[in-house]
Amino acid sequence: MTAHIATVFGGSGFIGRYVVKRLAAAGYEVRIAARDTEAAAALKPMGDVGQIVAMGAAVNDAAAVARAVEGAEVVVSLVGILAEARPGDFQRIQADGAATIAQAATAAGVRRLVHVSALGVSAEHPSLYARSKAAGEAAMRAAFPAAVILRPSLVFGPEDGFFNRFARMAQLSPVMPVIGGATRFQPVYVGDVADAVMTGLSDAAAGKTFELGGPRVATMRELLTYILAETARPRCLVAVPMGVARMQAMLLEHVPGKPLTRDQLLLLARDNVVASGADGLAALGIAATPMEAVVPGYLRRYRPGGGVRSAHTG
């Protein structure tokens, strides 16, 4: 019997580990194409022996990408970055990289291609991140017209970089800075995004775009207030004017692991919610998971005493 092969670019990342687990459970032989093969190899226990393999394949290496998709039935593109390590990374990874994956998938005769982008991207957005993501979507459509594009809002889950980051901040600081406090988000559970990827592999989804958001829309200030409540750490919320935030971001521009960039501030200036009338999780047959059903479970460890007392008292 011919094996069903799935290649996942960026499979070692936050969303990727959930996608890989579902693909393995569905019976696919999974190739995790990534720069960091050690991180990818750590996911091997999610499948049977030999079912999940790590492949070194940077998306700007056309030959490596072609090898990664050779013989694959389906391809999932999850590659993305939040900040540039060097100028031009957004274009190289999120636009040119997406084009390379789509072109290779077409040449290899791949049956289905799912590309995870981001909510609110457009060619006219002031953010380089958003413009490069939009360019990646366009490249996908041009090279592989039947590609399914998923646009999630802020993604939450036990390993996320949002709720965990601000919960750690609440542990260390007596104040919580608020930038873009009125900006609205529609947090979506990482498991729902992974389920959307799986449903996106169906014939019925071919060529469509889906905007993924959870059941609750909340402002940045409301989300921070929620984090403080769940971690039982009362902190003073201090609004930071956008001009001050831009100056701070500029001063920290060349600091490794910089906490905030000027490009990210441009993203924070616009709402990140599902557009009215857009196809979303419901169109994929997925019931959106509320953050209240998941987030408290992994924020508990940030409470005083590690949440041990609250865990015992219910």
C-alpha positions in Angstrom: 0.0 0.0 0.0 1.3 3.5 -0.9 1.8 5.6 2.1 -0.1 8.9 2.4 2.6 11.5 3.0 2.1 15.0 4.5 4.8 17.6 4.6 4.5 20.3 7.2 6.7 23.4 6.9 7.2 25.0 10.3 5.9 21.9 12.0 8.1 22.3 15.0 6.4 25.6 16.1 3.5 26.4 18.4 0.7 25.6 15.9 2.8 22.9 14.1 3.0 20.5 17.0 -0.8 20.3 17.1 -1.1 19.9 13.3 1.6 17.1 13.3 -0.2 15.2 16.0 -3.5 15.3 14.1 -1.9 14.3 10.8 -0.2 11.3 12.5 -3.5 10.3 14.1 -5.1 10.4 10.7 -2.6 7.9 9.4 -0.2 10.2 7.4 3.5 9.7 7.3 4.6 13.2 8.4 7.7 15.0 7.2 8.4 18.1 9.4 10.4 20.4 7.2 12.2 23.0 9.3 15.5 24.7 9.9 15.7 23.4 13.5 15.6 19.6 12.9 16.3 18.9 16.6 13.1 20.7 17.6 11.3 18.8 14.9 12.7 15.5 15.9 11.3 16.0 19.4 7.8 15.5 17.9 8.5 11.9 16.8 6.8 10.4 19.9 3.5 11.8 18.5 3.4 9.0 16.0 4.4 5.4 15.6 8.0 4.4 15.1 9.2 6.0 11.8 5.9 7.7 11.1 7.2 11.2 11.8 10.6 12.4 10.4 12.5 15.6 10.5 13.9 17.1 7.4 16.2 20.1 7.1 14.5 22.5 4.7 14.7 26.3 4.9 12.0 27.9 2.8 14.5 30.0 0.9 16.2 26.8 -0.3 14.2 25.8 -3.4 16.0 22.5 -3.8 15.4 21.5 -0.2 11.8 22.5 -0.4 11.4 20.4 -3.6 12.9 17.4 -1.8 10.6 17.9 1.2 7.4 17.8 -0.9 8.4 15.1 -3.3 5.8 12.3 -3.2 3.7 14.2 -0.6 -0.1 14.0 -0.9 -0.7 17.1 1.2 1.4 20.1 2.3 0.8 22.4 5.2 2.6 25.8 5.3 3.0 27.2 8.8 6.2 29.2 8.4 6.2 32.7 9.8 8.1 35.1 12.0 6.9 37.9 14.3 10.1 40.1 14.0 13.0 40.3 11.6 16.4 39.1 12.7 17.8 41.1 9.7 16.2 43.5 7.2 14.2 41.7 4.5 13.4 38.6 6.5 9.6 39.2 6.3 9.9 39.2 2.5 12.3 36.3 2.3 10.3 34.0 4.6 6.7 35.0 4.5 6.4 36.1 0.9 9.2 34.4 -1.1 9.1 31.4 1.1 5.4 30.9 0.6 5.9 31.2 -3.2 8.7 28.6 -3.1 6.5 26.1 -1.2 3.5 26.6 -3.5 5.6 26.3 -6.7 7.2 23.1 -5.4 3.8 21.7 -4.4 2.5 22.3 -7.9 5.5 20.8 -9.5 5.3 17.7 -7.3 1.6 17.1 -8.0 0.5 17.6 -4.4 -3.2 17.1 -4.0 -3.9 19.6 -1.2 -2.1 22.7 0.2 -3.1 24.6 3.3 -1.4 27.9 4.1 -1.8 29.5 7.6 -1.5 33.3 7.3 -2.8 35.9 9.7 -6.0 37.9 10.3 -6.1 41.5 9.0 -3.2 41.3 6.5 -3.4 43.3 3.3 -1.1 44.7 0.6 -1.9 48.2 1.8 -1.2 47.6 5.5 1.5 49.9 7.0 3.1 46.9 8.7 5.8 45.0 6.8 4.7 41.9 8.6 1.2 42.2 7.3 2.2 43.2 3.8 4.6 40.2 3.5 1.8 37.9 4.8 -0.5 39.3 2.1 2.1 38.8 -0.5 2.5 35.2 0.7 -1.2 34.6 0.2 -1.1 36.0 -3.3 1.9 33.9 -4.2 0.1 30.8 -2.9 -3.0 31.5 -5.0 -0.9 32.3 -8.1 1.1 29.0 -8.0 -1.5 26.7 -6.4 -5.1 28.1 -7.0 -6.7 25.4 -4.9 -4.7 26.3 -1.8 -6.7 26.8 1.3 -5.8 30.0 3.3 -6.4 30.2 7.0 -6.2 33.6 8.8 -6.2 33.2 12.6 -6.5 36.0 15.1 -4.4 35.8 18.2 -3.8 32.1 18.9 -3.9 30.8 22.5 -2.9 27.5 24.0 -0.5 26.2 26.7 2.6 27.1 24.8 1.4 30.5 23.4 3.5 33.6 23.4 0.8 36.0 24.5 -1.0 34.9 27.7 2.2 33.3 29.0 4.3 36.4 28.2 2.1 38.8 30.1 1.5 36.4 32.9 5.3 36.2 33.4 5.4 40.0 33.3 2.7 40.2 36.0 4.9 38.0 38.2 7.9 40.3 38.0 6.5 43.9 37.7 4.2 45.9 40.0 2.7 47.6 36.9 1.4 46.3 33.6 2.0 48.6 30.6 -0.8 48.8 28.1 -0.1 49.6 24.5 -3.0 49.8 22.1 -5.5 49.2 24.9 -8.6 49.7 22.7 -7.5 47.4 19.9 -9.8 44.4 19.6 -8.8 40.8 19.2 -10.7 37.6 18.8 -8.5 34.9 20.4 -8.7 31.5 18.8 -7.7 28.2 20.4 -4.6 26.5 18.8 -6.5 23.1 18.7 -9.3 24.7 16.7 -6.7 26.1 14.2 -5.2 22.7 13.9 -8.6 21.2 13.3 -9.2 23.8 10.7 -6.0 22.7 8.9 -7.2 19.2 8.9 -10.7 20.1 7.5 -8.9 22.4 5.0 -7.4 19.3 3.4 -10.9 18.2 2.2 -12.1 18.8 -1.3 -14.9 21.0 -0.1 -12.5 23.6 1.2 -10.3 23.9 -1.9 -9.5 27.4 -3.0 -11.2 29.1 -0.1 -10.1 31.5 2.6 -11.2 31.2 6.2 -10.9 33.8 9.0 -10.5 32.1 12.4 -11.6 33.7 15.6 -12.9 32.5 18.9 -16.3 33.2 20.4 -15.2 36.3 22.3 -14.0 39.7 21.1 -11.9 41.6 23.7 -9.7 44.6 23.8 -6.0 44.5 24.7 -6.9 46.1 28.1 -9.6 43.5 28.7 -7.3 40.7 27.9 -4.6 42.0 30.3 -7.2 42.5 33.0 -8.3 38.9 32.4 -4.7 37.7 32.8 -4.2 39.5 36.0 -7.4 38.0 37.4 -6.5 34.5 36.4 -3.0 34.8 37.9 -4.3 36.4 41.1 -1.8 39.2 40.7 -3.5 42.7 41.1 -1.4 45.1 39.1 -1.8 48.7 38.0 -2.6 49.0 34.3 -0.6 51.9 32.9 -1.5 53.2 29.4 1.6 53.8 27.3 1.0 56.5 24.6 1.8 55.2 21.1 4.5 57.9 20.6 6.3 56.8 23.7 6.0 53.1 22.7 7.5 53.9 19.2 10.5 55.7 20.8 11.1 52.7 23.2 10.8 50.3 20.3 13.3 52.3 18.2 15.8 52.4 21.1 15.5 48.6 21.5 15.6 47.9 17.7 18.9 46.2 17.8 18.6 44.4 21.1 18.5 40.6 20.8 15.0 39.2 21.7 13.6 42.8 21.6 10.2 42.8 23.4 8.4 45.0 20.9 9.2 46.4 17.4 7.9 49.4 15.6 6.4 47.1 13.0 4.4 45.3 15.8 3.1 48.6 17.0 1.6 49.2 13.5 -0.2 45.9 13.9 -1.4 46.9 17.4 -3.0 50.0 15.9 -5.6 48.0 14.1 -8.4 45.6 15.2 -7.7 41.9 14.7 -11.2 40.4 14.4 -13.1 38.3 11.9 -14.7 40.4 9.1 -18.5 40.4 9.0 -19.7 37.7 6.6 -16.4 36.0 6.3 -16.2 32.2 6.4 -14.8 31.0 9.7 -14.6 28.0 12.0 -18.3 27.4 11.7 -18.0 27.1 7.9 -15.5 24.3 8.6 -17.8 22.6 11.0 -15.7 23.5 14.1 -17.3 24.9 17.3 -15.0 27.6 18.6 -13.4 26.9 22.0 -13.8 29.8 24.5 -10.5 30.9 26.1 -12.1 30.6 29.5 -12.2 26.8 28.9 -8.4 26.6 28.3 -6.4 29.6 29.5 -7.0 29.3 33.3 -5.5 25.8 33.3 -2.1 27.0 32.1 -2.1 30.4 33.8 -2.6 28.8 37.2 1.2 28.2 37.5 1.8 31.9 37.5 -0.3 32.5 40.7 1.5 33.1 44.0 2.7 29.7 45.2 2.4 28.3 41.8 -1.4 28.0 42.1 -1.1 24.9 44.3 -3.6 26.2 46.9 -6.1 27.3 44.3 -5.8 24.0 42.5 -6.7 22.1 45.7 -9.5 24.4 46.6 -11.1 24.2 43.1 
